[in-house]
Amino acid sequence: MKDNRVDESSETDTTEQKRQAYYRACIAEFQQLGYQEQYLAQLKDDLVPLMGVNPQDKNI
């Protein structure tokens, strides 16, 4: 009799590995195209008002 749990676990691991590889490829392409710095700058701009920090106040 075949144990289905072993097959499912192996299949899940393979799917997870493929998913992680896809995400890594997307991140690498994102960085290669130069979007990382732009995204981080935008993210910082979006977070500054949420943190209650006035971006014009340089003396903080």
Rosetta blueprint (number, residue, H / E / L):
1 M L
2 K L
3 D L
4 N H
5 R H
6 V H
7 D H
8 E H
9 S H
10 S H
11 E H
12 T H
13 D H
14 T H
15 T H
16 E H
17 Q H
18 K H
19 R H
20 Q H
21 A H
22 Y H
23 Y H
24 R H
25 A H
26 C H
27 I H
28 A H
29 E H
30 F H
31 Q H
32 Q H
33 L L
34 G L
35 Y H
36 Q H
37 E H
38 Q H
39 Y H
40 L H
41 A H
42 Q H
43 L H
44 K H
45 D H
46 D H
47 L H
48 V H
49 P H
50 L H
51 M H
52 G L
53 V L
54 N L
55 P L
56 Q L
57 D L
58 K L
59 N L
60 I L
